C-alpha cells in the first residue's frame, strides 16, 4: 500500500496536469482541479515520507529507476506540493487567461520536482531534472504572444541545460567507477572517477541554484508570471539545485576538493548576489537576486556538512520567498508596475498585504524570531566550525540580506514626498494594465506562507531542532551566541538602510554584466560559427544542385553528338544498302533471270520433244519399243 502511495505521489499531478493540457476545462473548474490535486499530493507526500516506502523498477541495463523519500526529501516533498497549491490558489488574481494550460503546466512541473526530490538513483534524478527544465521553459514563456518572454524562457532553459550536462557526465563516471547509479553509493566510486562524479553533480547543482556567474538566467526567468516564480524560484528548481548538494553531501565529504569548493562558491554567492540584489530597483529582480544569495547559504551548508542547517534554510526560504513573489505579482496586477519607485505610497492601499509582506521581509532580513533568522544562524555556526574565513564571508552575506530587505521595507513604510508620489503615478500601468485591486485568494495564500515562515523560527528551540535533525538523519550544530549577534546585526543594517538608502548601480541592475559577457564571448561566436557553417553548407548544396545541371547539359551534348554521328552513319549505311540492292537487282535481271528463262525454255523444249511420241497409236508404241530393244542390244554388245 505504501509503495502505491509513493508511486502516486508524482503520477497524480502528472496525469492531472496532462489532462488539463489536453481537455478544455473552464476557468473555475481548472482552479479547483489544480489546487485540489496539489493539496492531495501534499497529503501523499506526508504519508509517503513517514512510511519509509521505497520503490524501484528496471530502467536500463544495470540501472534502476528508484524512488524514496529520505533525509531532506522527507521535509522538502510536502513543501513543494504545498507551495504549488498556494501558488495555484493565488494564480486567478495574477494570471489572465488559459487557466487550464497554466494549472496543467504547474502540476507537471510539480510532478517533475517530486521525482527529483524522491530520486534514489541517477536515472530517476535525470528524468525529473530534465522534465523540470522543460516545464520551466514553458512556464516562463507562458505568455507566448510576447516574444521577449519566450526569449527569456529560452535563455533560462539553455543556460541551465548547459550545466545539466554535468549530470550525464556524473552518470557515466559513476558506472565507469564501479559505484553504480544509486545516489547513496556514489561515494564508493574509485578515487579518480569519484572526483569526476562529484564535479558533474556540482556543476549541475550550481547551475540550477543560480550561483555566481551561473545566476544570470534567473533575471530572465522573472519574465514569467509571479506564481511561477513563487514555485520555481522559491521551493523548486532553484531550491532543488541546493537540495541535490545536500542529498549527495557524503560524496562531497569523500572528495577532498568538492566540499571546500562548494562552500566557497556558496559563501561568495551570498555576498556577490547580495550586492546585485541591493542595487536593483525592480521588485522581482531584487527578489530573484536575493534568491541566488539565499541559496548560497544552502550551498555553503552542503559544502561544510551542515545538512540540517541547509535543509531548514531551504524550507524557511521557500515559505518566505514564495510569499514575497506572490505579493510582487499582486502589486504588479494592481498597479501595473513592479518598479520600487512605482510602488511607493501605492501599496498603502492594501494594508493587510503590506503587513504580511513586511513580515516576510523581516524574515528575509534575518530578524528574530522569524525563520530565516534561526536557519541562517545554523548555517553560520556550521561555517565557523569549518573555517573562520568562511564564517566571516557568510556574516557579510547575512548583513547584505538585511540590507536588500530593508530597501523594500523602506518603500513600504517610509513617508512619501510629492516628487516620489508623482513618480509613482507616472509609473502606474507602465508594465501592464492596473486593476487597482488585490484578490482575496492571494491574501489567503500569502498569509499561510507567512505563518509557515514565522513558525520556522522554532528550529532554534533545541527540542525542535533535534526533532528536525532526526527526520533529516544528520546532526546539527547549534547557533549558540551567534543567534543574538546576527539578530542585532540584522536590525542595525535595516535601520542604516532606512536612514541612508543605497543608490542604484547599473552594473548591479545588469547582474554584473554576465549575460552580456556570455552573449559576447560564447553565444555570438557560436552563432558566427554556425553562420559560417551554414554558408559552407549552402555552398555545398549549390554545388550538389549544380552537378545534375552540368550532367544534364553534358548528356544533352552527348545525345546531340550521338544523334548527328549515328544519323550520318545510318544515312551512309542506307545509301550503301540501296546501291548494293540496285547492283543486286541488275545482276538478278541480267543473270539469274536469264538463267531461269533459259532453263524454262529448255524444259519446255524437252517437254515438247517428249510429247511427240505420245500419239496414242499402239503400232507406233510397238515400233518404238522394238527400236529401244534393238538400241539396248547394240549397246550391250558394244559394251562387251
C-alpha positions as a printed Julia matrix, in Angstrom:
640×3 Matrix{Float64}:
   0.0     0.0      0.0
   2.74    2.46     0.93
   4.6     1.6     -2.29
   1.5     2.5     -4.27
   1.26    5.82    -2.43
   4.87    6.59    -3.3
   4.2     5.91    -6.99
   1.05    8.01    -6.8
   2.98   10.98    -5.41
   4.45   12.08    -8.79
   1.96   10.23   -11.01
  -1.15   12.04    -9.69
  -0.06   15.61   -10.56
   1.5    14.38   -13.81
  -1.71   12.71   -15.02
  -4.0    15.53   -13.91
  -1.64   18.12   -15.38
  -1.56   16.28   -18.69
  -5.35   16.06   -18.78
  -5.67   19.79   -18.08
  -3.43   20.46   -21.07
  -5.42   18.17   -23.35
  -9.0    18.62   -22.19
 -10.51   22.13   -22.35
 -11.86   22.97   -18.89
 -13.48   26.23   -17.92
 -11.56   28.62   -15.68
 -13.21   27.94   -12.26
 -13.07   24.19   -12.73
  -9.39   24.29   -13.69
  -8.57   26.18   -10.5
 -10.47   23.71    -8.33
  -8.86   20.72   -10.05
  -5.36   22.2     -9.88
  -5.5    23.29    -6.24
  -7.27   20.08    -5.17
  -4.65   17.92    -6.87
  -1.81   19.82    -5.19
  -3.46   19.53    -1.76
  -3.98   15.79    -2.24
  -0.36   15.47    -3.35
   0.71   17.2     -0.14
  -1.13   14.56     1.86
   0.52   11.81    -0.19
   3.94   13.4      0.4
   3.45   13.43     4.17
   2.26    9.81     4.24
   4.99    8.58     1.88
   7.65   10.44     3.85
   6.62    8.95     7.18
   6.13    5.41     5.84
   9.72    4.89     4.68
   8.49    3.32     1.44
  10.96    2.63    -1.34
  10.23    1.51    -4.9
  12.36    0.69    -7.93
  11.77   -0.6    -11.44
  14.31   -1.67   -14.1
  15.16    1.22   -16.38
  18.25    0.35   -18.4
  20.8    -2.41   -18.04
  22.48   -2.1    -14.66
  20.44    0.92   -13.56
  17.05    1.08   -11.86
  14.63    3.95   -11.62
  14.25    4.22    -7.85
  12.17    6.48    -5.63
  12.11    7.02    -1.87
  11.78    9.99     0.46
  14.95   10.11     2.51
  16.8    12.72     4.52
  15.98   16.26     3.4
  13.44   14.9      0.91
  11.09   13.89     3.73
  10.55   17.58     4.53
  11.05   19.08     1.08
   8.45   16.99    -0.8
   5.48   18.3      1.24
   6.92   21.81     0.93
   7.0    21.57    -2.87
   3.39   20.39    -3.11
   2.15   22.89    -0.52
   3.75   25.84    -2.3
   2.3    24.51    -5.57
  -1.18   24.52    -4.04
  -0.81   28.07    -2.69
   0.68   29.4     -5.94
  -2.24   27.9     -7.88
  -4.67   29.36    -5.35
  -3.28   32.85    -5.99
  -2.98   32.38    -9.76
  -6.51   33.53   -10.74
  -5.72   37.0     -9.37
  -2.49   37.3    -11.34
  -2.65   35.09   -14.45
  -5.2    36.17   -17.02
  -6.49   33.57   -19.47
  -5.54   29.97   -20.29
  -6.21   28.76   -16.74
  -6.3    25.09   -17.71
  -2.98   25.32   -19.54
  -1.35   27.2    -16.66
  -2.55   24.77   -13.98
  -1.6    21.81   -16.17
   1.96   23.05   -16.68
   2.34   23.86   -12.98
   1.21   20.36   -11.99
   3.56   18.75   -14.5
   6.39   20.83   -13.08
   5.38   19.78    -9.56
   5.46   16.11   -10.62
   8.95   16.51   -12.08
  10.15   18.26    -8.92
   8.75   15.42    -6.8
  10.6    12.84    -8.9
  13.78   14.88    -8.4
  13.27   15.03    -4.63
  12.4    11.34    -4.31
  15.06   10.02    -6.72
  17.39    7.42    -5.24
  19.21    6.65    -8.49
  20.79    8.8    -11.17
  18.33    7.72   -13.92
  15.37    8.84   -11.78
  17.18   12.08   -10.97
  17.86   12.71   -14.65
  14.23   12.06   -15.53
  12.88   14.56   -13.02
  15.67   17.06   -13.72
  15.06   17.1    -17.48
  11.27   17.38   -17.32
  11.59   20.09   -14.69
  13.79   22.13   -17.03
  11.43   21.7    -19.97
   8.42   22.76   -17.91
  10.3    25.8    -16.63
  10.74   26.95   -20.24
   7.01   26.56   -20.89
   6.07   28.41   -17.69
   8.5    31.3    -18.05
   7.31   31.8    -21.63
   3.68   31.17   -20.66
   2.53   34.42   -22.29
   3.9    33.23   -25.61
   2.46   36.12   -27.6
   5.14   38.34   -26.04
   8.37   37.45   -27.87
  10.63   38.72   -25.07
   9.02   36.29   -22.6
   9.63   33.34   -24.91
  13.21   34.51   -25.44
  13.68   34.82   -21.68
  12.37   31.29   -21.19
  14.76   30.02   -23.84
  17.71   31.83   -22.21
  16.89   30.29   -18.83
  16.41   26.85   -20.35
  19.62   26.86   -22.39
  21.71   28.24   -19.51
  20.54   25.6    -17.05
  20.59   22.94   -19.77
  24.27   23.55   -20.36
  25.03   22.96   -16.68
  22.73   19.93   -16.66
  25.21   18.09   -18.87
  27.18   17.56   -15.69
  24.58   15.01   -14.61
  25.26   12.92   -17.7
  28.99   13.1    -17.09
  28.43   12.08   -13.47
  26.25    9.13   -14.51
  28.85    7.82   -16.93
  31.64    8.28   -14.4
  29.65    6.51   -11.68
  29.2     3.47   -13.91
  32.84    3.55   -15.0
  33.99    3.9    -11.4
  32.06    0.83   -10.27
  29.75    2.69    -7.88
  26.55    2.03    -9.79
  23.82    4.63   -10.11
  22.42    4.71    -6.55
  22.93    8.16    -5.02
  23.9     6.67    -1.67
  26.69    4.62    -3.29
  28.4     7.38    -5.28
  30.99    7.99    -2.58
  32.19    4.4     -3.08
  33.42    5.06    -6.63
  37.14    4.67    -7.28
  39.06    7.86    -6.37
  39.61    9.21    -9.87
  36.09    8.55   -11.06
  34.69    9.8     -7.75
  36.1    13.24    -8.48
  34.51   13.22   -11.93
  31.15   12.22   -10.44
  31.4    14.99    -7.85
  32.39   17.56   -10.47
  29.46   16.69   -12.71
  26.93   16.87    -9.9
  28.38   20.12    -8.55
  28.2    21.83   -11.95
  24.6    20.71   -12.49
  23.55   21.77    -8.99
  25.26   25.17    -9.13
  23.67   25.88   -12.5
  20.22   25.05   -11.19
  20.68   27.01    -7.97
  21.94   30.07    -9.91
  25.25   30.55    -8.13
  27.9    33.14    -9.03
  28.28   33.55   -12.81
  25.55   30.98   -13.46
  22.94   33.25   -11.85
  22.21   35.49   -14.84
  19.49   33.22   -16.2
  17.39   33.85   -13.08
  17.0    37.51   -14.07
  15.45   36.43   -17.38
  13.2    33.94   -15.6
  11.36   36.85   -13.99
   9.5    37.3    -17.29
   7.17   34.52   -16.15
   4.03   35.07   -14.06
   4.58   35.69   -10.33
   3.03   32.34    -9.24
   5.61   30.64   -11.45
   8.4    32.45    -9.61
   6.76   31.6     -6.29
   7.13   27.89    -7.09
  10.09   27.57    -9.45
  12.37   30.11    -7.81
  11.47   29.53    -4.17
  10.53   25.93    -3.39
  11.54   24.09    -6.55
  14.05   24.1     -9.39
  16.43   26.74    -7.94
  15.93   25.22    -4.5
  16.47   21.73    -5.87
  19.96   22.67    -7.01
  20.81   23.23    -3.35
  18.85   20.13    -2.37
  20.95   17.96    -4.69
  24.14   19.09    -2.95
  22.61   18.31     0.44
  21.49   14.92    -0.86
  24.98   13.93    -2.03
  26.87   15.54     0.88
  28.63   12.2      1.66
  30.11   12.31    -1.84
  31.3    15.89    -1.31
  32.87   14.89     2.0
  34.6    11.89     0.41
  36.2    14.11    -2.23
  38.9    16.35    -0.83
  38.24   19.34    -3.08
  34.46   19.24    -3.65
  33.28   20.24    -0.18
  35.54   23.31     0.21
  34.85   24.41    -3.37
  31.09   24.2     -2.91
  31.31   26.0      0.43
  33.27   28.92    -1.0
  31.01   29.19    -4.04
  28.02   29.42    -1.72
  29.67   31.95     0.59
  30.74   34.19    -2.28
  27.27   33.95    -3.82
  25.69   35.3     -0.64
  27.88   38.39    -0.98
  28.07   39.0     -4.72
  24.43   38.22    -5.45
  23.51   40.17    -2.32
  25.19   43.21    -3.87
  23.28   42.59    -7.09
  20.01   42.49    -5.13
  20.91   45.65    -3.24
  21.36   47.58    -6.49
  18.04   46.55    -8.05
  15.09   48.9     -8.46
  12.69   46.29    -9.82
  11.0    44.28    -7.06
  11.02   40.95    -8.87
  14.63   41.4     -9.94
  15.56   42.17    -6.33
  13.78   39.03    -5.16
  15.45   36.98    -7.9
  18.94   38.11    -6.94
  18.15   37.54    -3.28
  17.05   34.01    -4.17
  20.51   33.25    -5.56
  22.08   34.85    -2.49
  19.9    32.89    -0.06
  20.55   29.65    -1.92
  24.2    30.47    -1.38
  23.65   29.73     2.32
  22.22   26.32     1.39
  25.17   25.58    -0.89
  27.55   26.73     1.84
  25.85   24.4      4.32
  26.21   21.45     1.94
  29.9    22.19     1.48
  30.63   22.21     5.24
  28.47   19.19     6.06
  25.61   21.17     7.61
  22.81   19.11     6.09
  20.29   20.03     8.81
  21.17   23.73     8.58
  20.88   23.69     4.79
  17.59   21.8      4.83
  15.93   24.11     7.34
  17.17   27.19     5.49
  15.84   25.74     2.24
  12.38   25.28     3.77
  12.32   28.67     5.5
  13.4    30.4      2.32
  10.73   28.57     0.31
   7.94   29.91     2.53
   9.37   33.42     2.8
  10.27   33.93    -0.83
   7.1    32.32    -2.21
   5.09   34.81    -0.15
   7.14   37.74    -1.45
   6.84   36.66    -5.08
   3.07   36.36    -4.72
   2.97   39.82    -3.15
   5.05   41.22    -6.02
   2.66   39.64    -8.51
  -0.37   41.03    -6.68
   1.05   44.55    -6.71
   2.02   44.23   -10.37
  -1.57   43.28   -11.22
  -2.99   46.05    -9.02
  -0.67   48.91   -10.01
   0.75   47.8    -13.35
   4.38   48.1    -12.25
   6.96   46.31   -10.17
   9.37   49.22   -10.02
  10.07   50.16    -6.41
   9.57   53.82    -7.26
   6.16   52.99    -8.69
   5.07   51.16    -5.53
   5.93   53.94    -3.08
   2.73   55.12    -1.48
   0.54   52.98    -3.74
   0.9    49.85    -1.61
  -0.54   51.64     1.41
  -3.99   50.99     0.0
  -3.52   47.29     0.7
  -2.92   47.37     4.44
  -3.24   43.67     5.16
  -0.97   42.65     2.31
   1.56   45.33     3.28
   1.76   43.91     6.81
   2.17   40.37     5.51
   4.86   41.48     3.07
   6.66   43.28     5.89
   6.75   40.11     7.98
   8.22   38.2      5.04
  10.83   40.92     4.51
  11.78   40.87     8.2
  12.24   37.12     7.91
  14.4    37.63     4.81
  16.45   40.18     6.73
  17.12   37.64     9.48
  15.25   39.47    12.24
  14.39   37.25    15.23
  12.33   35.26    15.91
  11.36   34.6     12.28
  12.51   31.52    10.39
  15.41   32.76     8.28
  17.0    34.26    11.38
  17.17   30.83    13.02
  18.14   28.81     9.95
  20.73   31.32     8.77
  22.41   31.15    12.15
  22.59   27.37    11.9
  24.43   27.81     8.61
  26.75   30.43    10.11
  27.55   28.12    13.01
  28.41   25.27    10.64
  30.58   27.62     8.54
  32.53   28.96    11.53
  33.02   25.4     12.77
  34.7    24.5      9.47
  36.56   27.73     8.68
  36.53   31.18    10.35
  37.16   32.78     6.94
  34.04   31.12     5.54
  32.1    32.29     8.56
  33.17   35.91     8.12
  32.16   35.92     4.43
  28.82   34.35     5.35
  28.21   37.02     8.0
  28.79   39.66     5.33
  26.22   37.86     3.17
  23.79   37.88     6.09
  24.28   41.63     6.52
  23.52   42.16     2.84
  20.34   40.1      3.31
  19.18   42.65     5.86
  20.21   45.48     3.54
  18.18   44.46     0.48
  15.21   43.5      2.64
  15.49   46.92     4.28
  15.33   48.64     0.88
  11.88   47.17     0.23
  10.72   47.8      3.81
  11.53   51.46     3.35
   9.46   51.55     0.17
   6.51   50.12     2.11
   6.66   52.32     5.19
   8.77   55.45     4.72
   6.97   58.78     4.21
   6.39   59.68     0.57
   7.44   63.05    -0.82
   5.47   64.87    -3.51
   8.14   64.06    -6.09
   8.01   60.38    -5.18
   4.22   60.4     -5.41
   4.38   61.95    -8.9
   6.94   59.34    -9.99
   4.74   56.54    -8.66
   1.77   57.99   -10.54
   3.83   58.16   -13.73
   4.91   54.52   -13.44
   1.41   53.23   -12.71
   0.32   50.91   -15.52
   3.69   51.2    -17.3
   4.22   47.43   -17.48
   0.69   46.07   -17.71
  -2.88   47.3    -17.13
  -3.51   48.23   -13.49
  -6.58   46.62   -11.92
  -6.37   48.59    -8.69
  -7.26   45.6     -6.54
  -5.69   42.6     -4.83
  -7.67   39.39    -4.95
  -8.61   37.63    -1.71
  -7.09   34.33    -2.82
  -3.66   35.96    -2.99
  -4.05   37.32     0.54
  -5.01   33.88     1.85
  -2.07   32.18     0.13
   0.39   34.78     1.4
  -1.0    34.56     4.95
  -0.5    30.79     5.04
   3.07   31.16     3.8
   3.83   33.87     6.36
   2.6    31.62     9.16
   4.97   28.91     7.93
   7.81   31.43     7.71
   7.18   32.53    11.28
   6.89   29.02    12.7
  10.17   28.08    11.05
  11.92   30.08    13.72
  11.07   27.33    16.19
  14.01   25.38    14.81
  16.12   27.5     17.15
  14.42   25.72    20.06
  16.7    22.75    20.91
  13.89   20.2     21.12
  12.51   21.23    17.73
  15.98   21.33    16.21
  16.74   17.83    17.43
  13.46   16.55    16.02
  14.23   18.07    12.62
  17.74   16.6     12.75
  16.26   13.18    13.47
  13.95   13.43    10.47
  16.75   14.58     8.2
  19.04   11.9      9.6
  22.02   14.13    10.38
  23.49   16.0     13.3
  23.22   19.77    13.65
  25.46   22.46    15.09
  23.57   24.74    17.46
  23.64   28.51    16.8
  24.92   29.46    20.29
  25.78   33.14    20.76
  25.62   33.76    17.01
  21.83   33.87    17.14
  21.66   37.01    19.25
  24.55   38.67    17.42
  23.09   38.1     13.96
  19.69   39.36    15.09
  21.23   42.6     16.34
  23.25   42.9     13.12
  20.11   42.49    11.0
  18.23   45.2     12.9
  21.2    47.55    12.7
  21.57   47.1      8.94
  17.84   47.62     8.33
  18.0    50.83    10.36
  21.06   52.01     8.42
  19.39   51.39     5.07
  16.26   53.17     6.27
  18.31   56.21     7.25
  20.52   56.22     4.16
  19.12   54.14     1.28
  21.73   52.87    -1.18
  21.79   54.11    -4.74
  21.06   52.14    -7.88
  24.04   50.66    -9.71
  23.9    50.0    -13.42
  26.28   47.06   -13.07
  24.08   45.55   -10.37
  20.93   46.03   -12.44
  22.67   44.15   -15.25
  23.62   41.33   -12.84
  27.28   42.13   -13.2
  27.08   42.07   -16.99
  27.46   38.3    -17.01
  24.74   37.72   -19.59
  26.26   40.33   -21.91
  29.66   38.68   -21.45
  28.21   35.24   -22.16
  26.45   36.53   -25.24
  29.56   38.31   -26.47
  32.08   35.65   -25.54
  30.13   32.46   -26.15
  26.78   32.95   -27.86
  27.91   35.43   -30.53
  30.99   33.4    -31.6
  28.88   30.26   -31.64
  26.28   31.96   -33.83
  29.0    33.31   -36.13
  30.47   29.82   -36.39
  27.01   28.48   -37.1
  26.51   31.15   -39.8
  29.86   30.25   -41.36
  28.97   26.57   -41.27
  25.6    27.41   -42.8
  27.29   29.31   -45.63
  29.61   26.38   -46.26
  26.63   24.07   -46.21
  24.75   26.31   -48.63
  27.81   26.36   -50.91
  27.93   22.58   -50.85
  24.21   22.47   -51.51
  24.61   24.79   -54.5
  27.42   22.58   -55.77
  25.31   19.48   -55.35
  22.4    21.19   -57.07
  24.71   22.33   -59.91
  26.08   18.84   -60.6
  22.79   17.49   -62.02
  22.51   20.55   -64.26
  26.06   20.05   -65.58
  25.42   16.36   -66.08
  22.17   17.18   -67.85
  23.9    19.61   -70.19
  26.69   17.09   -70.83
  24.13   14.4    -71.51
  22.32   16.72   -73.89
  25.59   17.44   -75.69
  26.43   13.75   -75.91
  22.92   13.0    -77.08
  23.18   15.65   -79.76
  26.54   14.22   -80.83
  25.12   10.74   -80.83
  22.24   11.87   -82.99
  24.48   13.58   -85.56
  27.04   10.74   -85.76
  24.54    7.92   -85.75
  22.25    9.66   -88.21
  25.16   10.18   -90.59
  26.24    6.56   -90.18
  22.71    5.36   -90.73
  22.32    7.6    -93.76
  25.59    6.33   -95.24
  24.66    2.73   -94.46
  21.27    3.22   -96.05
  22.81    4.73   -99.2
  25.26    1.86   -99.49
  22.49   -0.63   -98.97
  20.43    0.98  -101.73
  23.37    0.86  -104.13
  24.07   -2.79  -103.27
  20.42   -3.55  -103.82
  20.48   -1.82  -107.19
  23.58   -3.81  -108.24
  21.95   -6.98  -106.98
  18.81   -6.12  -108.9
  20.73   -5.61  -112.14
  22.59   -8.87  -111.6
  19.34  -10.59  -110.89
  17.74   -9.21  -114.0
  20.7    -9.96  -116.25
  22.0   -13.28  -114.98
  19.66  -15.08  -112.64
  16.54  -14.11  -114.53
  18.18  -15.07  -117.85
  19.29  -18.41  -116.45
  15.82  -19.09  -115.18
  14.36  -18.23  -118.58
  16.91  -20.5   -120.32
  16.17  -23.42  -118.01
  12.48  -22.86  -118.52
  12.94  -22.82  -122.35
  14.99  -25.99  -122.29
  12.43  -27.69  -120.1
   9.69  -26.56  -122.44
  11.55  -27.9   -125.49
  12.29  -31.18  -123.7
   8.65  -31.48  -122.84
   7.62  -30.83  -126.4
  10.13  -33.45  -127.6
   8.85  -35.92  -125.04
   5.3   -35.22  -126.07
   5.79  -36.03  -129.81
   5.96  -39.79  -129.31
   2.82  -39.72  -127.25
   0.4   -40.08  -130.23
  -2.0   -42.6   -128.73
  -1.47  -45.1   -131.67
  -0.49  -48.58  -130.49
   1.52  -49.64  -133.53
   3.76  -46.62  -133.07
   4.4   -47.67  -129.47
   5.4   -51.15  -130.68
   7.81  -49.71  -133.19
   9.31  -47.5   -130.53
   9.67  -50.47  -128.15
  11.42  -52.57  -130.81
  13.75  -49.68  -131.53
  14.6   -49.3   -127.9
  15.27  -53.04  -127.5
  17.5   -53.03  -130.54
  19.33  -49.98  -129.25
  19.84  -51.67  -125.92
  21.17  -54.82  -127.54
  23.66  -52.83  -129.57
  24.83  -51.03  -126.52
  25.34  -54.3   -124.65
  27.35  -55.72  -127.49
  29.46  -52.63  -127.75
  30.0   -52.55  -124.04
  31.33  -56.02  -124.06
